[in-house]
Amino acid sequence: QVQLVESGGGLVQAGGSLRLSCAVSRSIFSFGFMGWYRQAPGKQRELVAGSARGALTNYKDSVKGRFTVSRDNAKNTMYLQMNSLKPEDTAVYYCNAKDGAFSSWGQGTQVTVSS
């Protein structure tokens, strides 16, 4: 069973930065896709930043230029660097990894951005 654990969330003021980490219980080299999702209260979970094999990344339009997703294969960890945070970024952020037909989720980490 693959386990994913998010960390790094917290409370920051608008304009501040956070770095989220997703620690995986095994090598992440073989995952075809990993990504960060977020879910605000009463909202659907949405993809924020994706990382596919071959160093391909994609971002939700509203976070482009502010968020950066990366993988450290040696550490079995995926990161989300979040800069210039806005109140609308407030949500629980989840890590996801896909391997063929399998999809694994972490339990989430809360990010709150005050105005």
TASUL-V287091 format. One line per field, one symbol per residue. ss: DSSP state (2 for helix, 1 for strand, 0 for the rest). phi: phi as a letter, one per 20 degrees, with the letter a starting at -180 (. if undefined). burial: # if it has 24 or more other ideal C-beta (glycine too) atoms within 12 Angstrom, else .. A space follows every 50 residues. Layout:
ss: ???
phi: ???
burial: ???
This chain:
ss: 00011110011110000111111100000000111111100000011111 11000111102220001111112220111111000022201111111110 011110001111110
phi: .edccebofrdcegnecbceccedfbgefeffbcbddbbegmdffcfdbd cdfnmecbcfgfdgnddcdbcdffelcdcceddlfcgfefaeddeccccm eeccceencedcdee
burial: .#.######..#.....#######...#..#.######.......##### #.....#.##..#..######....#######..##..##########.. ...###.######..
